[in-house]
């Protein structure tokens, strides 16, 4: 009995040690699922795809949002920024920021830095993001989409789908940035084709993430 108890304690200690090491070593983030330890709580982030701060800053230009510091300067272990606006200026440009600071918190700002009303529960939004594997989200590429999409049968023969711009959510743009530990990434969310191709899993996840951040607007 004593031996089993010692082995159990040793297993628990090794598990906690492994979590501590993986949380301190950014090289492990994109190989293993990530748990952020804020004792006694563990925050699940899932599989992470990202780059170092140096590569991120060299890949993406600094934001023209004067009140926002670059996400690579964030002190939070997890931070997600969702920027949205209208090409025709129908809706104001805003940035919704979800971050972890002893608990999940969420704020929304206009481009001039003015705080604006938000009616979202931070943890509920985060749970939706995790269900849609936010941190391993791929960038949608139209060339791959056209190549991978099958043909349509017109009654006589199979024909390639004639592609043209589909005016679904075409007047809006969305940019997603995130930080998890020492990894960073940016995704441009494109929903042009989602209405006609709702089975596309990348577009479906894009739509769910967009709804999570904008359901109160």
Helices and strands as residue ranges (DSSP letters): H 2-24, G 26-28, E 34-38, E 41-46, H 53-59, G 71-73, E 78-86, E 94-100, E 104-110, H 122-131, G 134-136, H 142-148, E 152-153, E 158-159, E 172-180, E 183-189, H 201-214
